[in-house]
Amino acid sequence: MKNWKVYGIIVTVILVVVLLGFGVYMLFFRETITEDEARDIAYRYAGVTNATILTIRKDRDDREYEVRFYDDMYEYEVDVNYNSGRVSNFEKDLRDNVNVNPGVNVSMSEEEARAIALQRVGKNQDEVTFTRVRIDRENGSTVYDVYFYDNEKEYELSIDVDTKEVVSYKEDYLTGMGNNPTTSNYIGADKAKEIVLNHAGLSSSNVRFSKVELDVDYHMATYELEFYYNYFEYDYEIDAITGEILKYERGR
């Protein structure tokens, strides 16, 4: 009789442990939010109704969905806990390929940004090659990022569109080329654009370049180019002297 009592106690303890374990699993580990629900939560949190999903990735370590999407102006990343539906992280950035339109309050033109950058470094238009001029958001302010180079240096400046002040400035010598030819032997940014557009089967009227940069290291000089077309991102790296395509990627 005593044995039956002992067995009963053991069974009861086992059942309690199982029920507690099941409760913990249901509370902390079971996925109660679906991908579609996570997407809807992310949209509501970002305040958008019409957007294009890039990825919805499940992170089991943090027990959340990482939802990435974009609309006409911005790209978003929202992390949604798949147990509670709570948003744990939110990021919003101006898209690289955005076309600034009259509905966006930008008080400075691209031409003004170029002129301010040239004045800052003491150069004129004929002495440099611009590789990238785009609008971006930095520390809550809207800025123009301006990139260009001359025969000696490459320059990176950020200019506040409201105050028209240079808020960030960087210059580097084009060193480390060894016996390689100088910048006068480079094909130039315009030729680099032409090469990648021909490869992609597109024209300049179809795309907006988000990146055209000259990269010089101790081995070689390359142009790095990025542009968008029909929601696809194209990424190229080409030899700055021969024009040979060294890398090509296309993806959403």
Backbone as a ProteinNet text record, in pm:
[ID]
protein_1_A
[PRIMARY]
MKNWKVYGIIVTVILVVVLLGFGVYMLFFRETITEDEARDIAYRYAGVTNATILTIRKDRDDREYEVRFYDDMYEYEVDVNYNSGRVSNFEKDLRDNVNVNPGVNVSMSEEEARAIALQRVGKNQDEVTFTRVRIDRENGSTVYDVYFYDNEKEYELSIDVDTKEVVSYKEDYLTGMGNNPTTSNYIGADKAKEIVLNHAGLSSSNVRFSKVELDVDYHMATYELEFYYNYFEYDYEIDAITGEILKYERGR
[TERTIARY]
83.1	0	86.7	192	282.6	347.1	379.1	441.2	349.6	218.2	123.3	120.1	127.7	128.9	253.1	368.3	493.9	483.6	430.5	415	321.9	215.4	121.8	186.1	269.5	339.4	435.9	508.2	605	534	420.8	344.6	292.9	245.2	193.7	303.9	422.2	535.3	573.1	575.7	611.4	510.4	381.6	277.5	290.7	319.9	336.8	454.7	566.5	685.4	655.8	584.7	549.5	460.3	359.6	267.8	339.8	429.7	507	596.4	660.3	745.4	665.3	546.3	460.6	417.8	389.2	350.1	463.1	586.1	702	722.6	709.1	724.4	621	495.2	388.6	411.7	467.8	484.4	605	715	839.4	890.7	857.7	921.3	827.3	703	612.2	588.7	592.7	573.5	424	380.8	238.4	206.7	312	294.4	342.4	258.9	298.1	376.6	436.9	510.7	419.3	298.7	204.8	166.6	146.1	112	229.6	351	469.7	483.2	455.8	460.9	360.3	236.4	132.6	170.2	227.8	270.8	379.7	474.1	583.8	530.4	435.5	375.5	308.7	229.4	158.6	256.4	361.1	459.1	530.4	560	629.5	535.4	404.5	307.7	292.9	310.9	296.2	182.7	121.1	14.1	48.8	139.6	176.7	327.7	385.4	530.5	565.5	693.4	743.4	836.2	805.8	886.8	1019.4	1128.2	1258.4	1282.9	1279.3	1297.4	1218.9	1176.9	1127.5	1207.8	1298.1	1389.2	1358.9	1357	1330.7	1462.5	1477.1	1595.3	1556.3	1593.1	1551.7	1628.3	1749.6	1825	1754	1704.2	1635.3	1483.7	1434.2	1291.8	1214.2	1256.3	1189.5	1196	1105	1109	1179.6	1275.6	1338.7	1273.7	1194.2	1114.2	1178	1220.3	1279.1	1190	1161.4	1074	1103.1	1045.1	1067.4	943.7	933.7	829.7	898.7	828.9	886.6	1005.6	1012.2	1116	1215.3	1167.6	1249.5	1261.3	1368.1	1383.8	1374.6	1303.5	1275.1	1326.2	1363.5	1387.2	1318.3	1227.3	1150.9	1164.7	1206.3	1219.1	1097.3	1026.1	900.8	915.8	899.7	907.1	796.1	832.1	730.1	649.3	672.3	585.2	481.8	529.2	441.1	393	463.3	428.4	483.2	568.7	625.2	740.1	747.4	856.8	977.1	1089.1	1208.5	1312.6	1299.5	1395.9	1329.2	1360.3	1302.9	1408.7	1429.9	1524.7	1458	1486.2	1428	1535.2	1566.1	1670.1	1619.4	1662.5	1629.8	1693.4	1616.9	1668	1776.9	1875.8	1985.4	1936.6	1834.9	1791.7	1670.4	1644.1	1523.4	1534.7	1427.6	1419.2	1349.2	1421.2	1363.4	1262.1	1141.1	1034.9	987.9	901.7	859.3	793.2	743.7	680.1	778.3	906.4	1008.8	1076.8	1086.1	1137.8	1290.2	1348.8	1493.7	1525.7	1595.8	1616.5	1745.8	1813.4	1937.9	1942	1987.9	1995.9	2127.8	2134.3	2257.2	2370.6	2338.4	2440	2499.7	2415.1	2464.3	2555.9	2518.4	2600.8	2737.9	2741.5	2870.7	2955.3	2889.9	2962.1	3019.7	2942.2	2989.3	3107.2	3097.5	3206.2	3333.8	3320.6	3437.2	3500.8	3417.1	3469.6	3544.1	3492.5	3555.2	3696.6	3719.4	3851.5	3935.8	3879	3954.9	3980.8	3881.8	3895.2	3784.3	3803.3	3695.6	3648.1	3539.9	3474.3	3568.4	3656.8	3744.5	3856.4	3880.5	3992.5	3953.9	3825.9	3782.6	3685.7	3663.8	3562.3	3469.2	3342.1	3243.4	3204.3	3200.7	3163.5	3031.5	2987.9	2863	2809.7	2685.2	2617	2476.1	2442.9	2312.1	2263.9	2133.3	2072.7	2069.6	2098.1	2099.6	2051.2	2028.5	1992.1	2104	2151.1	2256.5	2222	2211.4	2184.3	2060.8	1958.3	1832.6	1827	1933.7	1937.2	1947.4	1895.8	1908.3	2034.1	2116.8	2245.3	2265.1	2351.9	2404.2	2539.9	2556.5	2687.4	2751.2	2869.4	2936.5	3073.1	3096.9	3223.5	3286.4	3416.2	3487	3637.1	3713.4	3858.5	3926.7	4054.9	4138	4260.4	4369.2	4486.6	4565	4535.2	4610.7	4527.2	4402.9	4324	4182.1	4116.4	3972.7	3907.1	3787.2	3721.5	3582.2	3541.7	3406.6	3354.4	3243.2	3185.8	3037.3	2986.5	2843.2	2803	2697.3	2655.4	2510.3	2483.7	2347.5	2265	2148.9	2070.8	2002.3	1981.9	1914.8	2013.7	2121.9	2219.9	2325.2	2337.9	2437.4	2580.1	2596.7	2728.6	2784.5	2916.5	2983.9	2990.6	2920.3	2914.9	3010.2	3063.4	3159.3	3253.3	3383.3	3481.5	3593.5	3630.9	3739.8	3811.8	3944.7	4022.7	4135.6	4167.8	4274.4	4356.3	4487.5	4574.8	4555.5	4563.3	4555.2	4693.6	4729.6	4863.8	4857.9	4976.8	4984.3	4968.2	4982.2	4963.8	5089.9	5206.8	5329.4	5365.2	5384.7	5419.2	5297.7	5179.8	5059.4	5044.9	4974	4955.1	4878.8	4888.1	4821.1	4677.8	4605.8	4463.6	4437.1	4536.8	4515.2	4490.7	4525	4503.2	4370.2	4294.7	4168	4064.5	3971	3868.4	3768.4	3755.3	3663.9	3528	3458.6	3329.9	3224.6	3221.8	3120.6	3138	3262.7	3288.4	3253.3	3281.9	3247.5	3096.6	3019.3	2873.7	2829	2887.9	2850.7	2875.4	2987	3022	2919.9	2884	2792.8	2650.4	2609.9	2476	2465.6	2570.4	2571	2563.8	2634.5	2632.7	2494	2427.4	2294.2	2183.4	2216.9	2115.9	2020	2070.4	1987	2048	1969.3	2018.3	2016.4	2086.8	2098.1	1963	1870	1737.6	1653.6	1694.2	1618.5	1656.1	1775.7	1828.6	1875.2	1893.8	1956.9	2069.5	2192.6	2306.6	2307.9	2325.2	2336.4	2482.2	2569.5	2711.1	2796.4	2892.1	2996.8	3122.8	3207	3323.1	3450.7	3557.1	3689.9	3755.6	3801	3864.9	4008.8	4103.8	4245.5	4311.2	4375	4451.6	4590	4661.3	4800.1	4814.7	4706.8	4715.4	4658.2	4545.7	4481.5	4379.6	4329.6	4224	4098.3	3985.7	3859.5	3751.6	3649.6	3527.7	3422.3	3357.3	3246.4	3118.5	3023.5	2900.8	2779.6	2676.7	2549.2	2436.4	2334.2	2215.1	2095.5	1975.8	1851.7	1769.6	1699.3	1605.2	1498.7	1371	1259.1	1274.2	1309	1323.3	1441.1	1526.2	1647.4	1767.1	1859.9	1984	2096.4	2169.8	2284.5	2411.4	2508.2	2633.1	2749.1	2834	2946	3077.2	3183.5	3319.4	3398.1	3457.8	3530.4	3669.7	3761.7	3899	3900	3963.2	3959.8	4045.7	4130	4218.1	4170.1	4138.5	4098.6	3949.1	3870.1	3725.4	3669	3753.4	3707.1	3614.6	3503.3	3410.6	3468	3495.1	3554.1	3452.1	3340.2	3234	3100.2	3000.1	2865	2765.1	2672.2	2565.4	2434.9	2326.8	2194.2	2098.6	2028.2	1936.9	1841.5	1740.8	1642.3	1689.7
-120.5	0	125.6	120	232.8	256.6	143.5	157.3	232.3	203.1	272.1	421.1	455.3	596.7	666	596.2	652.8	672.2	567.6	577.6	693.8	709.6	818.4	954.7	968.9	1095.5	1123.3	1018.1	1033.1	1075	1005.8	1038	1181.5	1220.5	1357.4	1460.3	1434.9	1527.1	1536	1419	1418	1498.3	1479.4	1553.9	1703.8	1742.9	1885.8	1942.9	1868.1	1914.1	1928.1	1827.4	1832.1	1951.1	1971.9	2084.2	2218.2	2228.1	2351	2374.7	2268	2279.6	2321.3	2262.6	2299.1	2446.1	2488.4	2628.1	2723.3	2688.5	2771.9	2777.7	2661.9	2656.6	2745.6	2734.8	2814.3	2963.5	2996.4	3136.2	3199.3	3124.2	3186	3137.7	3019.1	2962.8	2939.2	2912.8	2885.4	3012.2	2998.5	3112.4	3140.1	3249.2	3282.4	3384.5	3443	3542.4	3482.2	3487	3436.9	3544.2	3504.7	3600.5	3711.4	3674.8	3775.7	3874.1	3822.3	3910.3	4001.6	3946.1	4027.6	4138.5	4106.7	4208.5	4319.2	4281.8	4382	4469	4407.1	4483	4583	4536.4	4623.5	4740.5	4714.1	4821.1	4925.2	4877.9	4970.8	5054.3	4990.9	5062.5	5169.3	5136.8	5231.5	5336.9	5313.4	5409.9	5406.9	5289	5275.2	5177.6	5195.4	5105	5031.1	5089.8	5029.1	5024.3	4905.7	4891	4759.1	4742.7	4620.9	4548.7	4423.5	4343.5	4305.3	4323.9	4274	4135.1	4125.8	3995.4	3993	3872.3	3847.2	3728.2	3755.1	3651.6	3619.4	3491.5	3447.3	3430.1	3502	3492.7	3417.4	3290.1	3208.3	3244.7	3298.6	3337.5	3450.1	3548.8	3662.2	3645.8	3533.5	3503.7	3619.2	3654.4	3763.9	3747.6	3816.4	3830.1	3961.7	3955.8	4076.9	4108.9	4213.8	4248.6	4368.9	4352	4460.5	4489.9	4617.6	4657	4801.5	4847.3	4985.4	5039.6	5173.7	5241.7	5336.2	5438.3	5525.6	5606.6	5630.9	5718.5	5650.4	5553.5	5502.2	5349.8	5301.4	5158.4	5138.5	5032.9	5009.8	4872	4863	4733.1	4735.1	4640.5	4633.6	4492.7	4481.7	4353.1	4331.2	4219.9	4191.3	4059.9	4064.8	3944	3846.9	3721.4	3630.2	3560.6	3594.5	3549.1	3654.3	3778	3884	3979.5	3983.6	4081.2	4219.5	4231.9	4361.7	4397.7	4524.5	4573.2	4603.2	4536.3	4554	4643.6	4667.2	4752.8	4810.9	4938.7	5005.5	5093.6	5076.1	5158.1	5208.7	5334.2	5397	5482.3	5453.4	5526.4	5567.5	5685.2	5729.8	5635.2	5592.8	5497.5	5560.3	5478.5	5527	5575.3	5509.6	5540.2	5630.6	5701.9	5781.9	5901.6	5932.2	6052.5	6159.8	6264.2	6369.9	6445.8	6462	6527.2	6650.7	6732.9	6856.5	6835.9	6715.7	6691.4	6678.7	6669.6	6657.4	6793	6837.9	6971.3	6969.6	6993	7002	7140.7	7220.1	7360.2	7387.5	7282.7	7300.8	7204.6	7250.9	7166.4	7089.6	6990.8	6912.9	7002.1	7095.7	7186.2	7273.1	7319.5	7398	7315.1	7190.3	7101.8	7082.5	7062.4	7047.7	7173.8	7290.9	7417.4	7440.4	7409.9	7426.6	7334	7210.3	7113.9	7160.4	7210.1	7257	7377.6	7467.7	7584.7	7542.9	7440.2	7393.5	7342.4	7274.9	7217	7305.2	7416.3	7508.4	7456.3	7387.1	7332.5	7388.3	7375	7408	7282.8	7294.4	7180.2	7101.7	7171.3	7105.7	7025.3	7047.9	6980.8	6850.4	6819.3	6702.2	6617.6	6496.6	6406	6365.5	6399.4	6361.3	6215.5	6142.3	6001.3	5971.2	6061.3	6034.2	6162.3	6195.6	6307.4	6259.6	6249.3	6195.7	6255.9	6250.5	6296.9	6181.5	6213.1	6110.9	6174.7	6089.9	6137.3	6100.9	6199.9	6177.2	6251.5	6176.8	6235.9	6325.6	6280.9	6353.7	6468.8	6494.4	6603.7	6547.6	6624.4	6586.9	6650.4	6570.3	6618.5	6570.9	6640.8	6592.1	6528.7	6403.6	6338.9	6360.3	6421.7	6456.2	6387.9	6307.2	6235.5	6273	6301.4	6330.3	6313	6318.2	6304.5	6390.9	6423.3	6491.3	6403.6	6461.1	6380.6	6334	6391.8	6357.5	6295.7	6343.2	6304.8	6266.3	6194.8	6172.5	6238.9	6294.8	6377	6322.9	6334	6297.8	6408.4	6470.9	6578.2	6554.5	6595.6	6596.9	6741	6786.8	6926.6	6932.5	7001.8	7017.8	7097.4	7043.4	7108.3	7234.9	7249.4	7367.3	7479.6	7445.6	7548.3	7569.3	7472.7	7476.4	7478.8	7418.7	7406.8	7267.2	7258.1	7128.7	7069.4	6960	6899.2	6781.4	6734.2	6624.5	6638.2	6620.2	6638.5	6536.2	6475.5	6378.3	6381.2	6373.9	6364.2	6264.7	6191.2	6090.8	6100.8	6086.1	6083.3	5952.2	5960.1	5840.7	5777.2	5715.6	5658.4	5507.3	5447.8	5302.7	5239.4	5317.9	5260.5	5194.9	5212.4	5150	5198.6	5105.4	5139	5148.5	5141.3	5150.6	5290.2	5304.5	5435.3	5528.3	5660.3	5760.1	5776	5867.8	5885.7	5929.9	5987.2	6029.3	5910.3	5790.8	5670.3	5602.3	5653.5	5591.9	5620.9	5530	5546.1	5656	5689.8	5794.6	5740.2	5815.3	5770.5	5754.8	5846	5837.8	5711.8	5678.5	5556.2	5432.6	5437.7	5325.2	5303.3	5411.5	5400.3	5337.7	5383.6	5331.2	5180.7	5135.4	4992.7	4907.8	4948.8	4866.5	4871.7	4986.6	4995.2	4907.5	4905.5	4817.4	4671.1	4637.5	4499.4	4461.3	4555.7	4528.5	4542	4594.9	4613.7	4726.9	4831.6	4944.6	5074.2	5181	5312.7	5404.4	5515.8	5607.5	5666.9	5671.2	5726.5	5630.4	5503	5402.3	5396.3	5442.8	5415	5543.4	5531.1	5637	5572.9	5619	5562.5	5609.2	5514.7	5547.3	5546.4	5489.8	5486.6	5476.5	5567.5	5559	5608.5	5516.6	5555.1	5493.5	5570.9	5521.9	5467.4	5344.2	5280.6	5246.2	5302	5281	5212.9	5097.1	5032.6	4999.7	4914.5	4889.1	4797.6	4741.4	4646.4	4700.7	4770.9	4818	4925.6	4990	5090.2	5037.1	5052.5	5004	5109.8	5100.6	5177.8	5084.5	5129.8	5056.5	5131.7	5062.5	5127	5050.1	5123.5	5063.3	5146.1	5077.4	5147.6	5054.8	5111.4	5037.1	5044.8	4935.1	4932.9	4827	4868.6	4775.3	4698.5	4768.7	4712.5	4616.5	4607.1	4526.5	4619	4572.9	4646.9	4581.7	4660.8	4615	4665.6	4577.8	4610.2	4565.7	4661.2	4631.4	4678.9	4609.6	4655.8	4634.6	4741.6	4728.6	4788.8	4738	4787.1	4931.7	5021	5163.6	5197.9	5105.4	5132.1	5059.4	4930.3	4851.2	4851	4880.5	4874	4734	4637.3	4498.6	4487.2	4414.7	4391.7	4282.7	4318.9	4226.8	4160.4	4228.5	4171.7	4223.6	4134.8	4174.9	4101.4	4174.7	4115.8	4186.6	4109	4164.6	4096.5	4175.5	4115.8	4218.7	4170.6	4259.9	4308.9
0	0	0	82.3	86.7	-49.2	-118.4	-250.2	-345.9	-340.3	-428.4	-398.1	-269.8	-232.4	-287.7	-277.3	-329.3	-479.3	-548.1	-694.1	-730.2	-653	-679.6	-665.6	-561.8	-540.5	-656.6	-698.6	-807.8	-937	-965.7	-1086.5	-1080	-963.3	-947.2	-970.9	-914.6	-932.5	-1079.7	-1146.1	-1288.6	-1370.1	-1339.6	-1411.7	-1388.6	-1264.7	-1234.6	-1311.9	-1314.9	-1387.6	-1535.5	-1590.3	-1732.9	-1762.9	-1677.1	-1698.4	-1686	-1587.9	-1574.1	-1695.6	-1742.9	-1861.8	-1982.5	-1997.9	-2110.1	-2101	-1976.4	-1956.9	-1991.9	-1949.4	-1982.8	-2133.1	-2198.3	-2344.3	-2412.3	-2369.6	-2430.4	-2407.8	-2289	-2254.4	-2322.1	-2332.3	-2376.8	-2512.7	-2554.4	-2672.5	-2789.4	-2763.7	-2874.4	-2955.6	-3086.5	-3174.8	-3188.1	-3127.1	-3130.8	-3239.3	-3299.8	-3405.7	-3537.8	-3639.8	-3771.5	-3846.6	-3959.4	-4041.6	-4091.8	-4135.1	-4184.8	-4075	-3953.9	-3842.5	-3807.1	-3811.8	-3784.8	-3888.7	-4013.5	-4119.7	-4092.2	-4055.5	-4029	-3908.6	-3805.9	-3688.7	-3728	-3810.7	-3854.5	-3936.6	-4027.4	-4107.9	-4018.5	-3922.1	-3834.6	-3753.2	-3703.7	-3622.4	-3704.6	-3831.6	-3919.2	-3975.7	-3962.2	-4013	-4163.3	-4224.3	-4369	-4398.7	-4515.2	-4557.2	-4685.3	-4762.9	-4890.3	-4900.9	-4888.9	-4892.1	-4960.2	-4990.5	-5054.2	-4958.8	-4932	-4840.2	-4906.5	-4833.3	-4876.7	-4819.2	-4687	-4621.2	-4490.2	-4452.1	-4316.9	-4265.2	-4170.6	-4122.2	-3976.7	-3945.4	-3809	-3734.2	-3624.4	-3539.5	-3412.6	-3405.6	-3291.4	-3164.5	-3178.1	-3059.2	-2984.4	-3059.6	-2996.7	-2997.3	-3053.3	-3059.4	-3124	-3244.7	-3312.7	-3464.1	-3530.9	-3676	-3708.6	-3801	-3851.9	-3986.8	-3989	-4106.4	-4175.7	-4300.2	-4379	-4498.3	-4520.6	-4631.1	-4669.4	-4779.4	-4821.3	-4890.1	-4891.1	-4966.7	-5066.1	-5111.9	-5213.5	-5163.4	-5033.1	-4980.1	-4887	-4807.1	-4699	-4701.7	-4635.9	-4610.1	-4459.2	-4419.2	-4277.5	-4234.5	-4106.5	-4043.3	-3907.3	-3887	-3762.7	-3706.3	-3581.1	-3514	-3425.5	-3449.4	-3378.6	-3301	-3171.5	-3089	-3129.6	-3161	-3212.8	-3103.8	-2978	-2869.9	-2834	-2814.3	-2765.5	-2872.9	-2986.7	-3089.3	-3060.2	-2958.7	-2922.6	-3016	-3056.6	-3141.4	-3052.6	-3081.7	-2999.5	-3065.6	-3196.4	-3266.5	-3389.8	-3417.7	-3534.1	-3599.4	-3730.7	-3804.9	-3931.9	-3965.7	-4084.3	-4149.9	-4277.4	-4349.1	-4486.2	-4529.4	-4663.8	-4764.8	-4862.7	-4961.5	-5046.6	-5085.2	-5168.9	-5304.6	-5358.8	-5495.6	-5499.7	-5390.5	-5386	-5478.9	-5548.7	-5629.8	-5548.2	-5515.6	-5435.2	-5519.5	-5467.9	-5543.5	-5468.4	-5530.6	-5465.1	-5330	-5301.3	-5172.3	-5058.4	-5091.8	-4989.3	-4970.6	-4848	-4819.1	-4820.6	-4937	-4951.4	-5004.7	-4924.2	-4957.2	-5032.3	-5078.7	-5152.1	-5269	-5383	-5501.3	-5503.4	-5590.9	-5606.1	-5656.3	-5745.3	-5798.3	-5687.4	-5595.9	-5482.7	-5394.6	-5372.8	-5289.8	-5353.4	-5484.3	-5553.3	-5537.5	-5555	-5547.1	-5408	-5304.3	-5166.6	-5139.2	-5188.2	-5168.3	-5237.9	-5360.8	-5434.2	-5365.6	-5315.9	-5245.8	-5119.5	-5051.3	-4927.2	-4951.1	-5063.9	-5090.9	-5182.1	-5228.8	-5312.6	-5451.9	-5509.7	-5644.4	-5732.9	-5864.1	-5956.1	-6028.1	-6102.1	-6165.4	-6256.9	-6326.9	-6424.7	-6360.4	-6233	-6166	-6098.4	-6090.2	-6013.9	-6095.6	-6045.3	-6100.5	-5987.3	-6001.6	-5899.2	-5918.8	-5809.3	-5816.1	-5747.2	-5657.6	-5585.2	-5522.9	-5552.2	-5487.9	-5456.9	-5330.1	-5293.4	-5162.4	-5141.9	-5018	-4917.7	-4791.5	-4687.8	-4557.6	-4457.6	-4324.2	-4228	-4153.4	-4054.3	-3926.5	-3816.6	-3684.6	-3686.1	-3756.1	-3758.1	-3856.1	-3931.8	-4028.6	-4170.2	-4265.4	-4406.1	-4462.1	-4527.8	-4579.8	-4723.1	-4792.8	-4920.2	-4891.7	-4933.6	-4931.4	-5068.2	-5070	-5195.6	-5198.1	-5301.2	-5315.2	-5449.7	-5450.1	-5575.2	-5553.2	-5660.8	-5649.9	-5755.3	-5729.5	-5828.8	-5855	-5903.1	-5935.8	-5813.4	-5697.5	-5577.7	-5467.1	-5451.7	-5335.7	-5374.2	-5282.2	-5290.7	-5169.3	-5190.6	-5089.3	-5059.4	-4932.6	-4889.5	-4798.6	-4837.2	-4757.7	-4738.1	-4621.1	-4594.4	-4566.8	-4634.7	-4626.5	-4581.9	-4473.1	-4422.7	-4523.2	-4565.2	-4670.2	-4620.1	-4488	-4433.6	-4404	-4335.3	-4298.4	-4406.8	-4499.2	-4607.3	-4552.5	-4435	-4373.8	-4396.1	-4409.8	-4419.3	-4279.3	-4257.8	-4124.3	-4110.6	-4223.7	-4219.4	-4338.8	-4313.4	-4420.5	-4404.3	-4516.3	-4513	-4647.3	-4642.6	-4764.9	-4744.2	-4849.7	-4845.3	-4972.6	-4957.1	-5074.1	-5149.8	-5279.8	-5362.8	-5366.2	-5253.8	-5239.6	-5251	-5245.6	-5244.5	-5380.9	-5486.5	-5619.8	-5673.7	-5605.3	-5652.3	-5791	-5885.4	-6022.5	-6112.4	-6055	-6135.7	-6194.2	-6305.8	-6367	-6273.5	-6298.8	-6217.2	-6261.3	-6191.8	-6220.4	-6363.4	-6430.7	-6569.3	-6661.2	-6615.8	-6696.6	-6667	-6570.6	-6536.5	-6644.6	-6659.7	-6763.3	-6728.1	-6599	-6555.6	-6516	-6431.3	-6377.7	-6486.9	-6583.1	-6689.4	-6773.6	-6806	-6883.3	-6800.5	-6671	-6583.9	-6582.4	-6574.7	-6579.7	-6711.3	-6819.6	-6952	-6961.6	-6907	-6913.5	-6837.9	-6716	-6636.1	-6691.4	-6746.2	-6804.5	-6929.2	-7009.9	-7127.7	-7084.9	-6979.2	-6930.4	-6880.1	-6812.1	-6757	-6861.2	-6979.8	-7082.5	-7050.8	-6983.5	-6943.1	-6993.8	-6987.7	-7026.1	-6904.8	-6915.5	-6802.3	-6764	-6857.2	-6826.6	-6742.9	-6736.8	-6662	-6514.1	-6478.7	-6345.4	-6277.6	-6147.5	-6067.8	-5988.6	-6012	-5942.8	-5797.1	-5706.9	-5565.3	-5519.4	-5602.1	-5564.3	-5689.4	-5703	-5805.2	-5737.1	-5694.2	-5613.6	-5668.9	-5663.7	-5698.1	-5572.1	-5576.9	-5462.7	-5501.8	-5429.7	-5460.3	-5341.3	-5366.6	-5260.5	-5312.7	-5241.7	-5278.1	-5399.2	-5445.1	-5555	-5685.1	-5676.4	-5798.5	-5764.7	-5869.9	-5854.9	-5922.5	-5855.6	-5910.1	-5891.6	-5976.1	-5955.9	-5896.8	-5790.6	-5730	-5761.1	-5824.5	-5869.7	-5821.4	-5779.5	-5741.1	-5800.7	-5848.7	-5896.6	-5884.8	-5899.9	-5884.7	-6013.3	-6040.1	-6151.9	-6122.9	-6127.5	-6105.3	-5974.2	-5867.7	-5732.9	-5718.8	-5821.6	-5811.9	-5789	-5707.8	-5684.1	-5763.6	-5837.6	-5915.8	-5848.8	-5835.7	-5767.3	-5856.4	-5896.3	-5986.4	-5926.2	-5962.5	-5937.6	-6065.7	-6118.6	-6245.3	-6231.4	-6311	-6312.6	-6361.9	-6286	-6320	-6441	-6483.5	-6598.1	-6723.1	-6708.9	-6826.6	-6851.2	-6747.2	-6760.6	-6747.6	-6712.1	-6696.7	-6576	-6593	-6483	-6391.9	-6267.6	-6171.6	-6082.9	-6059	-5974.6	-6022.1	-6016.3	-6056.8	-5970.7	-5909.3	-5830.7	-5863.3	-5860.5	-5883.5	-5786.6	-5708.1	-5610.4	-5557.3	-5484.3	-5423.4	-5288.1
[MASK]
++++++++++++++++++++++++++++++++++++++++++++++++++++++++++++++++++++++++++++++++++++++++++++++++++++++++++++++++++++++++++++++++++++++++++++++++++++++++++++++++++++++++++++++++++++++++++++++++++++++++++++++++++++++++++++++++++++++++++++++++++++++++++++

